[in-house]
Amino acid sequence: MGQAFNMCVKNGGKVRTKTMKGGKYMHVCFMNGKSYAGEVKKKMKKMMKKK
């Protein structure tokens, strides 16, 4: 993740999840009126139980 994002989280910023198209999402940290974007991640499929 970006260094600015990590510092924002470490210093108590509010982290929100932004959903994107194609099953992707990104964490965004807000602090002092500024936003810091994290990595774009892909949602994992749920595992089916085996019988």
mmCIF file of the N, C-alpha and C atoms, coordinates in Angstrom:
data_MODEL
# 
_entry.id   MODEL 
# 
loop_
_atom_site.group_PDB 
_atom_site.id 
_atom_site.type_symbol 
_atom_site.label_atom_id 
_atom_site.label_alt_id 
_atom_site.label_comp_id 
_atom_site.label_asym_id 
_atom_site.label_entity_id 
_atom_site.label_seq_id 
_atom_site.pdbx_PDB_ins_code 
_atom_site.Cartn_x 
_atom_site.Cartn_y 
_atom_site.Cartn_z 
_atom_site.occupancy 
_atom_site.B_iso_or_equiv 
_atom_site.pdbx_formal_charge 
_atom_site.auth_seq_id 
_atom_site.auth_comp_id 
_atom_site.auth_asym_id 
_atom_site.auth_atom_id 
_atom_site.pdbx_PDB_model_num 
ATOM 1   N N  . MET A 1 1  ? 0.836   -1.170  0.000   1.00 0.00 ? 1  MET A N  1 
ATOM 2   C CA . MET A 1 1  ? 0.000   0.000   0.000   1.00 0.00 ? 1  MET A CA 1 
ATOM 3   C C  . MET A 1 1  ? 0.881   1.233   0.000   1.00 0.00 ? 1  MET A C  1 
ATOM 4   N N  . GLY A 1 2  ? 0.263   2.347   -0.324  1.00 0.00 ? 2  GLY A N  1 
ATOM 5   C CA . GLY A 1 2  ? 1.011   3.593   -0.383  1.00 0.00 ? 2  GLY A CA 1 
ATOM 6   C C  . GLY A 1 2  ? 1.460   4.050   0.988   1.00 0.00 ? 2  GLY A C  1 
ATOM 7   N N  . GLN A 1 3  ? 2.593   4.701   1.025   1.00 0.00 ? 3  GLN A N  1 
ATOM 8   C CA . GLN A 1 3  ? 3.151   5.160   2.289   1.00 0.00 ? 3  GLN A CA 1 
ATOM 9   C C  . GLN A 1 3  ? 2.241   6.204   2.930   1.00 0.00 ? 3  GLN A C  1 
ATOM 10  N N  . ALA A 1 4  ? 1.651   7.086   2.124   1.00 0.00 ? 4  ALA A N  1 
ATOM 11  C CA . ALA A 1 4  ? 0.758   8.115   2.658   1.00 0.00 ? 4  ALA A CA 1 
ATOM 12  C C  . ALA A 1 4  ? -0.492  7.481   3.273   1.00 0.00 ? 4  ALA A C  1 
ATOM 13  N N  . PHE A 1 5  ? -1.027  6.433   2.634   1.00 0.00 ? 5  PHE A N  1 
ATOM 14  C CA . PHE A 1 5  ? -2.196  5.724   3.165   1.00 0.00 ? 5  PHE A CA 1 
ATOM 15  C C  . PHE A 1 5  ? -1.856  5.095   4.506   1.00 0.00 ? 5  PHE A C  1 
ATOM 16  N N  . ASN A 1 6  ? -0.722  4.428   4.592   1.00 0.00 ? 6  ASN A N  1 
ATOM 17  C CA . ASN A 1 6  ? -0.318  3.779   5.844   1.00 0.00 ? 6  ASN A CA 1 
ATOM 18  C C  . ASN A 1 6  ? -0.127  4.784   6.967   1.00 0.00 ? 6  ASN A C  1 
ATOM 19  N N  . MET A 1 7  ? 0.443   5.943   6.675   1.00 0.00 ? 7  MET A N  1 
ATOM 20  C CA . MET A 1 7  ? 0.631   6.979   7.695   1.00 0.00 ? 7  MET A CA 1 
ATOM 21  C C  . MET A 1 7  ? -0.715  7.532   8.156   1.00 0.00 ? 7  MET A C  1 
ATOM 22  N N  . CYS A 1 8  ? -1.652  7.671   7.231   1.00 0.00 ? 8  CYS A N  1 
ATOM 23  C CA . CYS A 1 8  ? -2.988  8.149   7.578   1.00 0.00 ? 8  CYS A CA 1 
ATOM 24  C C  . CYS A 1 8  ? -3.658  7.182   8.555   1.00 0.00 ? 8  CYS A C  1 
ATOM 25  N N  . VAL A 1 9  ? -3.589  5.880   8.254   1.00 0.00 ? 9  VAL A N  1 
ATOM 26  C CA . VAL A 1 9  ? -4.187  4.869   9.131   1.00 0.00 ? 9  VAL A CA 1 
ATOM 27  C C  . VAL A 1 9  ? -3.494  4.870   10.487  1.00 0.00 ? 9  VAL A C  1 
ATOM 28  N N  . LYS A 1 10 ? -2.178  4.955   10.490  1.00 0.00 ? 10 LYS A N  1 
ATOM 29  C CA . LYS A 1 10 ? -1.397  4.934   11.733  1.00 0.00 ? 10 LYS A CA 1 
ATOM 30  C C  . LYS A 1 10 ? -1.733  6.130   12.626  1.00 0.00 ? 10 LYS A C  1 
ATOM 31  N N  . ASN A 1 11 ? -2.028  7.279   11.997  1.00 0.00 ? 11 ASN A N  1 
ATOM 32  C CA . ASN A 1 11 ? -2.315  8.496   12.747  1.00 0.00 ? 11 ASN A CA 1 
ATOM 33  C C  . ASN A 1 11 ? -3.799  8.669   13.067  1.00 0.00 ? 11 ASN A C  1 
ATOM 34  N N  . GLY A 1 12 ? -4.600  7.616   12.864  1.00 0.00 ? 12 GLY A N  1 
ATOM 35  C CA . GLY A 1 12 ? -5.987  7.646   13.305  1.00 0.00 ? 12 GLY A CA 1 
ATOM 36  C C  . GLY A 1 12 ? -6.999  8.126   12.282  1.00 0.00 ? 12 GLY A C  1 
ATOM 37  N N  . GLY A 1 13 ? -6.671  8.077   11.002  1.00 0.00 ? 13 GLY A N  1 
ATOM 38  C CA . GLY A 1 13 ? -7.621  8.476   9.960   1.00 0.00 ? 13 GLY A CA 1 
ATOM 39  C C  . GLY A 1 13 ? -8.775  7.489   9.847   1.00 0.00 ? 13 GLY A C  1 
ATOM 40  N N  . LYS A 1 14 ? -9.875  7.940   9.287   1.00 0.00 ? 14 LYS A N  1 
ATOM 41  C CA . LYS A 1 14 ? -11.057 7.090   9.091   1.00 0.00 ? 14 LYS A CA 1 
ATOM 42  C C  . LYS A 1 14 ? -10.920 6.346   7.771   1.00 0.00 ? 14 LYS A C  1 
ATOM 43  N N  . VAL A 1 15 ? -11.036 5.022   7.795   1.00 0.00 ? 15 VAL A N  1 
ATOM 44  C CA . VAL A 1 15 ? -10.894 4.199   6.593   1.00 0.00 ? 15 VAL A CA 1 
ATOM 45  C C  . VAL A 1 15 ? -12.276 3.796   6.103   1.00 0.00 ? 15 VAL A C  1 
ATOM 46  N N  . ARG A 1 16 ? -12.525 4.036   4.825   1.00 0.00 ? 16 ARG A N  1 
ATOM 47  C CA . ARG A 1 16 ? -13.773 3.663   4.173   1.00 0.00 ? 16 ARG A CA 1 
ATOM 48  C C  . ARG A 1 16 ? -13.442 2.771   2.990   1.00 0.00 ? 16 ARG A C  1 
ATOM 49  N N  . THR A 1 17 ? -14.400 1.924   2.605   1.00 0.00 ? 17 THR A N  1 
ATOM 50  C CA . THR A 1 17 ? -14.218 1.035   1.469   1.00 0.00 ? 17 THR A CA 1 
ATOM 51  C C  . THR A 1 17 ? -15.031 1.562   0.296   1.00 0.00 ? 17 THR A C  1 
ATOM 52  N N  . LYS A 1 18 ? -14.364 1.772   -0.831  1.00 0.00 ? 18 LYS A N  1 
ATOM 53  C CA . LYS A 1 18 ? -15.026 2.232   -2.045  1.00 0.00 ? 18 LYS A CA 1 
ATOM 54  C C  . LYS A 1 18 ? -15.146 1.048   -2.990  1.00 0.00 ? 18 LYS A C  1 
ATOM 55  N N  . THR A 1 19 ? -16.383 0.705   -3.393  1.00 0.00 ? 19 THR A N  1 
ATOM 56  C CA . THR A 1 19 ? -16.576 -0.407  -4.319  1.00 0.00 ? 19 THR A CA 1 
ATOM 57  C C  . THR A 1 19 ? -16.421 0.098   -5.743  1.00 0.00 ? 19 THR A C  1 
ATOM 58  N N  . MET A 1 20 ? -15.910 -0.775  -6.594  1.00 0.00 ? 20 MET A N  1 
ATOM 59  C CA . MET A 1 20 ? -15.662 -0.442  -7.987  1.00 0.00 ? 20 MET A CA 1 
ATOM 60  C C  . MET A 1 20 ? -16.301 -1.499  -8.869  1.00 0.00 ? 20 MET A C  1 
ATOM 61  N N  . LYS A 1 21 ? -16.308 -1.272  -10.159 1.00 0.00 ? 21 LYS A N  1 
ATOM 62  C CA . LYS A 1 21 ? -16.871 -2.233  -11.107 1.00 0.00 ? 21 LYS A CA 1 
ATOM 63  C C  . LYS A 1 21 ? -15.973 -3.459  -11.204 1.00 0.00 ? 21 LYS A C  1 
ATOM 64  N N  . GLY A 1 22 ? -16.562 -4.569  -11.610 1.00 0.00 ? 22 GLY A N  1 
ATOM 65  C CA . GLY A 1 22 ? -15.790 -5.787  -11.834 1.00 0.00 ? 22 GLY A CA 1 
ATOM 66  C C  . GLY A 1 22 ? -15.393 -6.527  -10.578 1.00 0.00 ? 22 GLY A C  1 
ATOM 67  N N  . GLY A 1 23 ? -16.114 -6.327  -9.474  1.00 0.00 ? 23 GLY A N  1 
ATOM 68  C CA . GLY A 1 23 ? -15.804 -7.039  -8.237  1.00 0.00 ? 23 GLY A CA 1 
ATOM 69  C C  . GLY A 1 23 ? -14.539 -6.547  -7.558  1.00 0.00 ? 23 GLY A C  1 
ATOM 70  N N  . LYS A 1 24 ? -14.187 -5.298  -7.759  1.00 0.00 ? 24 LYS A N  1 
ATOM 71  C CA . LYS A 1 24 ? -12.988 -4.731  -7.135  1.00 0.00 ? 24 LYS A CA 1 
ATOM 72  C C  . LYS A 1 24 ? -13.394 -3.715  -6.084  1.00 0.00 ? 24 LYS A C  1 
ATOM 73  N N  . TYR A 1 25 ? -12.476 -3.457  -5.141  1.00 0.00 ? 25 TYR A N  1 
ATOM 74  C CA . TYR A 1 25 ? -12.710 -2.458  -4.116  1.00 0.00 ? 25 TYR A CA 1 
ATOM 75  C C  . TYR A 1 25 ? -11.390 -1.813  -3.719  1.00 0.00 ? 25 TYR A C  1 
ATOM 76  N N  . MET A 1 26 ? -11.492 -0.671  -3.024  1.00 0.00 ? 26 MET A N  1 
ATOM 77  C CA . MET A 1 26 ? -10.298 0.060   -2.609  1.00 0.00 ? 26 MET A CA 1 
ATOM 78  C C  . MET A 1 26 ? -10.582 0.704   -1.260  1.00 0.00 ? 26 MET A C  1 
ATOM 79  N N  . HIS A 1 27 ? -9.622  0.642   -0.367  1.00 0.00 ? 27 HIS A N  1 
ATOM 80  C CA . HIS A 1 27 ? -9.734  1.329   0.913   1.00 0.00 ? 27 HIS A CA 1 
ATOM 81  C C  . HIS A 1 27 ? -9.213  2.747   0.730   1.00 0.00 ? 27 HIS A C  1 
ATOM 82  N N  . VAL A 1 28 ? -9.939  3.719   1.326   1.00 0.00 ? 28 VAL A N  1 
ATOM 83  C CA . VAL A 1 28 ? -9.555  5.122   1.265   1.00 0.00 ? 28 VAL A CA 1 
ATOM 84  C C  . VAL A 1 28 ? -9.531  5.643   2.690   1.00 0.00 ? 28 VAL A C  1 
ATOM 85  N N  . CYS A 1 29 ? -8.459  6.330   3.057   1.00 0.00 ? 29 CYS A N  1 
ATOM 86  C CA . CYS A 1 29 ? -8.317  6.888   4.397   1.00 0.00 ? 29 CYS A CA 1 
ATOM 87  C C  . CYS A 1 29 ? -8.544  8.399   4.329   1.00 0.00 ? 29 CYS A C  1 
ATOM 88  N N  . PHE A 1 30 ? -9.369  8.924   5.255   1.00 0.00 ? 30 PHE A N  1 
ATOM 89  C CA . PHE A 1 30 ? -9.662  10.350  5.318   1.00 0.00 ? 30 PHE A CA 1 
ATOM 90  C C  . PHE A 1 30 ? -9.112  10.922  6.613   1.00 0.00 ? 30 PHE A C  1 
ATOM 91  N N  . MET A 1 31 ? -8.379  12.047  6.485   1.00 0.00 ? 31 MET A N  1 
ATOM 92  C CA . MET A 1 31 ? -7.826  12.711  7.661   1.00 0.00 ? 31 MET A CA 1 
ATOM 93  C C  . MET A 1 31 ? -7.552  14.175  7.328   1.00 0.00 ? 31 MET A C  1 
ATOM 94  N N  . ASN A 1 32 ? -7.991  15.080  8.196   1.00 0.00 ? 32 ASN A N  1 
ATOM 95  C CA . ASN A 1 32 ? -7.769  16.520  8.045   1.00 0.00 ? 32 ASN A CA 1 
ATOM 96  C C  . ASN A 1 32 ? -8.237  17.058  6.694   1.00 0.00 ? 32 ASN A C  1 
ATOM 97  N N  . GLY A 1 33 ? -9.369  16.560  6.196   1.00 0.00 ? 33 GLY A N  1 
ATOM 98  C CA . GLY A 1 33 ? -9.930  17.058  4.947   1.00 0.00 ? 33 GLY A CA 1 
ATOM 99  C C  . GLY A 1 33 ? -9.268  16.534  3.693   1.00 0.00 ? 33 GLY A C  1 
ATOM 100 N N  . LYS A 1 34 ? -8.335  15.612  3.823   1.00 0.00 ? 34 LYS A N  1 
ATOM 101 C CA . LYS A 1 34 ? -7.649  15.028  2.667   1.00 0.00 ? 34 LYS A CA 1 
ATOM 102 C C  . LYS A 1 34 ? -7.948  13.534  2.614   1.00 0.00 ? 34 LYS A C  1 
ATOM 103 N N  . SER A 1 35 ? -7.833  12.966  1.413   1.00 0.00 ? 35 SER A N  1 
ATOM 104 C CA . SER A 1 35 ? -8.052  11.524  1.259   1.00 0.00 ? 35 SER A CA 1 
ATOM 105 C C  . SER A 1 35 ? -6.792  10.871  0.711   1.00 0.00 ? 35 SER A C  1 
ATOM 106 N N  . TYR A 1 36 ? -6.553  9.647   1.152   1.00 0.00 ? 36 TYR A N  1 
ATOM 107 C CA . TYR A 1 36 ? -5.383  8.879   0.743   1.00 0.00 ? 36 TYR A CA 1 
ATOM 108 C C  . TYR A 1 36 ? -5.854  7.505   0.284   1.00 0.00 ? 36 TYR A C  1 
ATOM 109 N N  . ALA A 1 37 ? -5.598  7.181   -0.977  1.00 0.00 ? 37 ALA A N  1 
ATOM 110 C CA . ALA A 1 37 ? -6.073  5.921   -1.559  1.00 0.00 ? 37 ALA A CA 1 
ATOM 111 C C  . ALA A 1 37 ? -5.104  4.788   -1.264  1.00 0.00 ? 37 ALA A C  1 
ATOM 112 N N  . GLY A 1 38 ? -5.683  3.613   -1.011  1.00 0.00 ? 38 GLY A N  1 
ATOM 113 C CA . GLY A 1 38 ? -4.898  2.400   -0.823  1.00 0.00 ? 38 GLY A CA 1 
ATOM 114 C C  . GLY A 1 38 ? -4.851  1.605   -2.119  1.00 0.00 ? 38 GLY A C  1 
ATOM 115 N N  . GLU A 1 39 ? -4.520  0.337   -2.033  1.00 0.00 ? 39 GLU A N  1 
ATOM 116 C CA . GLU A 1 39 ? -4.442  -0.522  -3.215  1.00 0.00 ? 39 GLU A CA 1 
ATOM 117 C C  . GLU A 1 39 ? -5.830  -0.916  -3.694  1.00 0.00 ? 39 GLU A C  1 
ATOM 118 N N  . VAL A 1 40 ? -5.943  -1.181  -4.999  1.00 0.00 ? 40 VAL A N  1 
ATOM 119 C CA . VAL A 1 40 ? -7.170  -1.736  -5.552  1.00 0.00 ? 40 VAL A CA 1 
ATOM 120 C C  . VAL A 1 40 ? -7.078  -3.249  -5.367  1.00 0.00 ? 40 VAL A C  1 
ATOM 121 N N  . LYS A 1 41 ? -8.124  -3.835  -4.772  1.00 0.00 ? 41 LYS A N  1 
ATOM 122 C CA . LYS A 1 41 ? -8.126  -5.268  -4.496  1.00 0.00 ? 41 LYS A CA 1 
ATOM 123 C C  . LYS A 1 41 ? -9.324  -5.910  -5.174  1.00 0.00 ? 41 LYS A C  1 
ATOM 124 N N  . LYS A 1 42 ? -9.253  -7.231  -5.355  1.00 0.00 ? 42 LYS A N  1 
ATOM 125 C CA . LYS A 1 42 ? -10.330 -7.973  -5.989  1.00 0.00 ? 42 LYS A CA 1 
ATOM 126 C C  . LYS A 1 42 ? -11.005 -8.856  -4.956  1.00 0.00 ? 42 LYS A C  1 
ATOM 127 N N  . LYS A 1 43 ? -12.339 -8.888  -4.997  1.00 0.00 ? 43 LYS A N  1 
ATOM 128 C CA . LYS A 1 43 ? -13.082 -9.706  -4.049  1.00 0.00 ? 43 LYS A CA 1 
ATOM 129 C C  . LYS A 1 43 ? -12.836 -11.178 -4.352  1.00 0.00 ? 43 LYS A C  1 
ATOM 130 N N  . MET A 1 44 ? -12.724 -11.969 -3.287  1.00 0.00 ? 44 MET A N  1 
ATOM 131 C CA . MET A 1 44 ? -12.511 -13.404 -3.435  1.00 0.00 ? 44 MET A CA 1 
ATOM 132 C C  . MET A 1 44 ? -13.856 -14.097 -3.486  1.00 0.00 ? 44 MET A C  1 
ATOM 133 N N  . LYS A 1 45 ? -13.939 -15.165 -4.258  1.00 0.00 ? 45 LYS A N  1 
ATOM 134 C CA . LYS A 1 45 ? -15.169 -15.944 -4.341  1.00 0.00 ? 45 LYS A CA 1 
ATOM 135 C C  . LYS A 1 45 ? -15.315 -16.751 -3.061  1.00 0.00 ? 45 LYS A C  1 
ATOM 136 N N  . LYS A 1 46 ? -16.558 -16.970 -2.655  1.00 0.00 ? 46 LYS A N  1 
ATOM 137 C CA . LYS A 1 46 ? -16.811 -17.761 -1.448  1.00 0.00 ? 46 LYS A CA 1 
ATOM 138 C C  . LYS A 1 46 ? -16.531 -19.218 -1.747  1.00 0.00 ? 46 LYS A C  1 
ATOM 139 N N  . MET A 1 47 ? -15.943 -19.898 -0.794  1.00 0.00 ? 47 MET A N  1 
ATOM 140 C CA . MET A 1 47 ? -15.639 -21.318 -0.936  1.00 0.00 ? 47 MET A CA 1 
ATOM 141 C C  . MET A 1 47 ? -16.894 -22.127 -0.654  1.00 0.00 ? 47 MET A C  1 
ATOM 142 N N  . MET A 1 48 ? -17.144 -23.121 -1.464  1.00 0.00 ? 48 MET A N  1 
ATOM 143 C CA . MET A 1 48 ? -18.299 -23.994 -1.242  1.00 0.00 ? 48 MET A CA 1 
ATOM 144 C C  . MET A 1 48 ? -17.905 -25.123 -0.307  1.00 0.00 ? 48 MET A C  1 
ATOM 145 N N  . LYS A 1 49 ? -18.830 -25.498 0.554   1.00 0.00 ? 49 LYS A N  1 
ATOM 146 C CA . LYS A 1 49 ? -18.559 -26.603 1.473   1.00 0.00 ? 49 LYS A CA 1 
ATOM 147 C C  . LYS A 1 49 ? -18.590 -27.924 0.730   1.00 0.00 ? 49 LYS A C  1 
ATOM 148 N N  . LYS A 1 50 ? -17.662 -28.776 1.070   1.00 0.00 ? 50 LYS A N  1 
ATOM 149 C CA . LYS A 1 50 ? -17.651 -30.128 0.486   1.00 0.00 ? 50 LYS A CA 1 
ATOM 150 C C  . LYS A 1 50 ? -18.414 -31.063 1.410   1.00 0.00 ? 50 LYS A C  1 
ATOM 151 N N  . LYS A 1 51 ? -19.175 -31.946 0.813   1.00 0.00 ? 51 LYS A N  1 
ATOM 152 C CA . LYS A 1 51 ? -19.964 -32.900 1.605   1.00 0.00 ? 51 LYS A CA 1 
ATOM 153 C C  . LYS A 1 51 ? -19.249 -34.218 1.705   1.00 0.00 ? 51 LYS A C  1 
# 
